[in-house]
């Protein structure tokens, strides 16, 4: 027996009771109602999207246009559940199935709402990436990526709680259980939490960014990714080294990509046959050559006769070049070294190599000791 009075227009064979207190005609009407609600949602969603698009086109910003485009899916889903709720009146469901169906529809509406929040996070992140603030602070982009991931995790947690509540389950006990479980999880996963906060510390302080060439704990390579748990560095041997963010936030990190100029340093070892006049000529020529370079940075340059070493007269040459491109600096260094060779040759001097003079003594009355120059 049915627990409700069926409508008079339903054929008698379809009035027989089926599972869950529903008649056969109601079971047949459910998929038809869902199909009709889907068709209505496509039509109403398209109309709503067209209206919102016209309103967004009147503004000068592109954020609302992207937001309307991203909301097309959530709008259609919301219209589907709204149309399904309106059409269920025609099926005349019994109280218990009707209550379950209404709760399921409410859960679907929550899904549509939080889906829209997900889209809002994505569109908002892209809008901030293109903003003037992000252009002026390029280091903030990695922080935005981390922030968007955390925001999505929060939205996902809220979605689960809202859907569970809409289905009629006790949310208070669930939240209390999550609180106790979260405390236990936090105690058991201290390293994970430490790495998460380390990721945010890296995002705020920006000691390194993706694509930078760095040295961390003696490991040199390019930062490939900065995740919520670890940072990955690709070495020159193409191997991958992972550093936990919690440890990385406390480790000495050298970022080669952050330097604004390169240091050139060399020592010219001249032979002891070089005269004082030749030395002055070489010093003046090297100093003039440095200052004539297009990338020469005026501060910190030095050309000095440094020392009378064991086998050479040492001239220390130090300068900075205003370039952040390693390949460009290597070309500048190469040309400069060639010019230094030409300056030494032009002064009539020579570069020394390590030598040692050994005196071989002989007995009294023997010929004079021989002098032997030994290269090292």
C-alpha positions in Angstrom: 0.0 0.0 0.0 1.1 3.5 -0.8 1.4 6.0 2.1 -0.2 8.8 0.1 -3.1 9.4 -2.3 -1.9 9.0 -5.9 -3.2 11.4 -8.6 -6.2 10.3 -10.6 -4.5 10.8 -14.0 -1.9 8.1 -13.5 -2.7 4.7 -15.1 -3.6 1.9 -12.7 -0.6 -0.4 -13.6 1.8 2.4 -12.6 0.2 2.8 -9.2 1.8 -0.3 -7.8 4.3 0.4 -5.0 8.0 0.2 -5.7 11.1 0.5 -3.5 11.3 3.2 -0.9 7.5 3.9 -0.8 7.5 5.2 -4.4 5.1 4.2 -7.0 6.3 2.9 -10.4 5.1 6.1 -12.1 7.2 8.2 -9.7 10.3 6.1 -10.5 9.7 6.7 -14.2 9.0 10.4 -13.6 12.3 11.0 -11.7 14.7 10.7 -14.7 12.2 12.6 -16.9 12.1 15.4 -14.3 15.9 15.4 -14.1 16.2 15.6 -17.9 13.6 18.5 -18.0 15.5 20.3 -15.2 18.8 19.9 -17.1 17.2 21.4 -20.3 15.8 24.2 -18.3 19.1 24.8 -16.6 20.9 25.1 -19.9 18.4 27.6 -21.2 18.2 29.7 -18.0 22.0 29.4 -17.5 22.6 30.7 -21.0 20.2 33.6 -20.5 21.8 34.5 -17.2 25.3 34.3 -18.7 24.3 36.6 -21.5 22.8 39.2 -19.2 25.8 39.1 -16.9 28.1 39.4 -19.9 26.3 42.5 -21.1 26.7 44.1 -17.7 30.4 43.1 -17.4 31.1 44.6 -20.9 30.1 48.0 -19.7 33.0 48.2 -17.3 36.6 48.9 -18.2 38.2 46.2 -16.1 38.6 42.6 -17.4 38.2 41.0 -14.0 34.4 40.9 -14.1 34.4 39.6 -17.7 36.7 36.7 -16.7 34.6 36.1 -13.6 31.4 35.9 -15.6 33.1 33.5 -18.0 34.3 31.3 -15.1 30.8 31.2 -13.5 29.1 29.7 -16.5 29.4 26.2 -15.0 28.3 27.0 -11.5 25.3 29.0 -12.8 24.1 26.1 -14.9 24.5 23.7 -12.0 22.6 26.1 -9.6 19.7 26.5 -12.2 19.6 22.7 -12.5 19.0 22.1 -8.8 16.6 25.1 -8.6 14.5 23.7 -11.6 14.6 20.2 -10.1 13.2 21.6 -6.8 10.4 23.3 -8.7 9.5 20.3 -10.8 9.5 17.8 -7.9 6.1 19.2 -6.8 4.5 17.5 -9.8 5.8 14.1 -8.7 4.1 14.4 -5.2 6.8 12.4 -3.3 6.0 11.0 0.1 7.3 12.9 3.1 10.5 10.9 3.8 11.7 10.6 0.2 10.7 14.3 -0.3 12.8 15.3 2.7 15.8 13.3 1.4 15.4 14.8 -2.1 15.2 18.4 -0.8 18.3 17.9 1.3 20.2 16.5 -1.7 19.1 19.5 -3.7 20.3 21.8 -1.0 23.6 20.0 -1.0 23.8 20.4 -4.8 23.2 24.2 -4.4 26.0 24.4 -1.9 28.2 22.6 -4.4 27.4 25.2 -7.1 28.1 28.0 -4.6 31.5 26.7 -3.5 32.4 25.8 -7.1 31.8 29.5 -7.8 34.2 30.3 -4.9 36.8 28.1 -6.5 36.5 30.0 -9.8 36.7 33.3 -7.9 40.0 32.2 -6.3 41.5 31.3 -9.7 40.3 34.5 -11.4 41.4 36.6 -8.5 44.8 35.1 -8.5 45.2 35.8 -12.3 43.9 39.4 -11.8 46.5 40.1 -9.0 49.2 38.6 -11.2 48.5 41.2 -13.9 48.1 44.1 -11.5 50.6 46.9 -11.1 51.4 45.8 -7.6 52.5 42.4 -8.9 54.5 44.0 -11.6 56.3 46.2 -9.1 56.8 43.3 -6.7 57.6 40.2 -8.9 58.6 38.3 -5.7 54.9 38.2 -4.6 53.8 35.8 -7.3 55.1 32.8 -5.5 53.3 33.9 -2.4 50.1 34.3 -4.4 50.4 30.7 -5.7 50.7 29.4 -2.1 47.9 31.6 -0.9 45.6 30.4 -3.7 46.3 26.7 -2.7 45.5 27.4 0.9 42.3 29.3 -0.1 41.2 26.3 -2.2 41.9 23.9 0.7 39.7 26.1 3.0 37.0 26.3 0.4 37.1 22.5 0.0 36.8 22.0 3.8 33.8 24.4 3.9 32.2 22.6 1.0 32.4 19.2 2.8 30.9 20.6 6.0 28.1 22.5 4.2 27.1 19.5 2.0 27.2 17.2 5.0 25.0 19.6 7.0 22.6 20.0 4.1 22.2 16.2 4.0 21.0 16.2 7.6 24.1 14.9 9.4 25.2 16.5 12.7 27.8 19.0 11.8 28.6 20.0 15.4 29.9 16.6 16.3 31.8 16.5 13.0 33.5 19.8 13.7 34.3 18.7 17.2 35.8 15.5 15.9 37.8 17.4 13.3 39.1 19.6 16.1 40.3 16.7 18.2 41.6 14.9 15.2 43.3 18.1 14.0 45.1 18.4 17.4 46.3 14.8 17.2 47.3 15.3 13.6 49.2 18.5 14.4 51.1 16.6 17.1 51.8 13.7 14.8 52.7 15.9 11.8 54.9 18.6 13.3 57.4 18.4 10.5 54.6 18.8 7.9 53.2 21.9 9.7 56.8 23.2 10.0 57.3 22.8 6.3 54.0 24.5 5.6 54.9 27.6 7.7 58.4 27.5 6.1 56.7 27.7 2.7 54.9 30.8 3.7 58.1 32.3 5.3 59.8 31.7 1.9 56.8 33.3 0.1 56.9 36.4 2.3 60.6 36.9 2.6 61.4 35.8 -1.0 65.0 34.7 -0.5 64.7 32.6 -3.6 62.2 32.3 -6.5 61.4 29.8 -9.1 64.0 29.9 -11.9 66.8 31.4 -9.7 70.3 29.9 -9.7 71.1 29.2 -6.0 73.5 27.4 -3.7 71.9 25.7 -0.7 74.0 23.5 1.7 76.7 23.2 -0.9 74.2 22.2 -3.7 74.1 24.5 -6.7 71.3 24.5 -9.2 68.1 26.1 -10.5 65.0 26.4 -8.3 62.4 24.3 -10.2 59.4 24.6 -7.8 58.5 25.8 -4.4 55.7 23.7 -3.0 53.8 23.6 0.3 56.1 20.9 1.7 59.5 21.1 -0.1 61.5 23.1 -2.6 63.1 21.3 -5.6 66.4 22.3 -7.0 67.7 21.0 -10.4 71.4 20.6 -10.4 73.8 21.1 -13.4 74.0 17.3 -13.6 70.2 17.3 -14.1 69.5 15.6 -10.8 66.8 16.8 -8.5 67.5 17.8 -4.9 64.5 18.4 -2.5 64.9 20.6 0.6 62.1 20.6 3.2 60.8 24.1 3.6 61.1 24.1 7.3 64.8 23.4 7.1 65.3 25.7 4.1 63.9 28.7 6.0 66.8 28.3 8.5 69.5 27.3 6.1 72.1 29.7 4.6 71.1 30.3 1.0 73.1 32.0 -1.7 71.1 33.4 -4.5 73.3 34.1 -7.6 70.3 35.4 -9.6 69.9 38.3 -7.1 73.3 39.9 -7.8 73.2 43.1 -9.9 76.8 43.0 -11.2 79.7 40.6 -11.6 83.2 40.8 -10.1 86.3 40.4 -12.4 89.5 39.4 -10.6 92.8 38.2 -11.8 96.5 38.5 -11.0 99.0 39.2 -13.7 102.4 37.6 -12.9 105.1 39.4 -14.7 108.7 38.2 -15.0 111.5 39.8 -12.9 113.0 41.2 -16.0 110.1 43.8 -16.1 111.4 47.3 -15.5 109.7 50.0 -13.5 108.9 52.0 -16.6 107.3 48.9 -18.2 105.3 48.3 -14.9 104.0 51.8 -14.9 103.0 51.5 -18.6 101.2 48.2 -17.9 99.4 49.6 -14.9 98.2 52.7 -16.8 97.2 50.6 -19.8 95.1 48.1 -17.7 93.4 50.8 -15.8 92.5 52.6 -19.0 91.2 49.4 -20.6 89.0 48.7 -17.6 87.4 52.2 -17.7 86.9 51.9 -21.4 84.7 48.9 -21.2 81.0 49.7 -21.9 79.8 47.6 -18.9 82.4 48.9 -16.5 81.0 49.8 -13.0 83.0 52.8 -11.6 82.9 51.7 -7.9 85.4 49.2 -6.5 87.9 48.9 -9.4 91.5 48.5 -8.5 94.8 48.0 -10.6 97.8 47.7 -8.2 101.3 46.4 -8.2 100.7 43.9 -5.4 103.8 42.0 -4.4 107.3 40.7 -5.2 106.4 37.1 -5.1 108.7 34.1 -5.4 108.8 33.9 -9.2 106.9 36.9 -10.5 105.9 40.6 -10.0 102.2 40.4 -9.2 99.7 43.0 -10.5 96.2 42.6 -9.0 93.3 43.6 -11.2 89.8 43.9 -9.8 86.7 45.5 -11.3 82.9 45.1 -11.4 80.7 45.0 -14.5 77.1 46.2 -14.5 75.4 43.1 -15.9 73.3 40.4 -14.4 73.6 38.0 -17.4 76.3 35.3 -16.8 76.8 34.7 -20.6 77.3 38.3 -21.3 79.8 38.6 -18.4 81.8 35.6 -19.7 82.1 37.3 -23.1 83.3 40.6 -21.5 85.8 38.7 -19.3 87.2 36.9 -22.4 87.7 40.1 -24.3 89.2 41.8 -21.3 91.7 39.0 -20.7 92.8 39.1 -24.4 93.3 42.9 -24.1 95.4 42.4 -20.9 97.7 40.0 -22.9 98.0 42.6 -25.6 98.9 45.3 -23.1 101.6 43.2 -21.5 103.0 42.3 -25.0 102.8 46.0 -26.1 104.9 47.0 -23.1 107.6 44.5 -24.0 107.1 42.5 -20.9 106.3 38.8 -20.4 104.1 36.8 -18.1 106.0 34.7 -15.6 105.7 31.0 -14.9 106.7 29.5 -11.5 110.5 29.0 -11.5 113.3 28.2 -8.9 117.0 28.7 -9.3 119.1 25.9 -7.8 122.9 26.5 -7.1 124.9 23.3 -7.2 128.0 23.9 -5.1 131.3 22.1 -5.9 134.5 21.3 -4.0 137.3 23.8 -3.6 139.2 24.4 -6.8 136.3 23.1 -8.9 134.6 25.2 -11.6 132.0 27.7 -10.5 128.6 26.3 -9.4 126.1 25.7 -12.1 122.8 27.5 -12.1 119.8 25.4 -13.0 116.4 27.0 -13.6 113.7 24.5 -12.6 110.1 25.0 -13.8 107.3 24.1 -11.4 
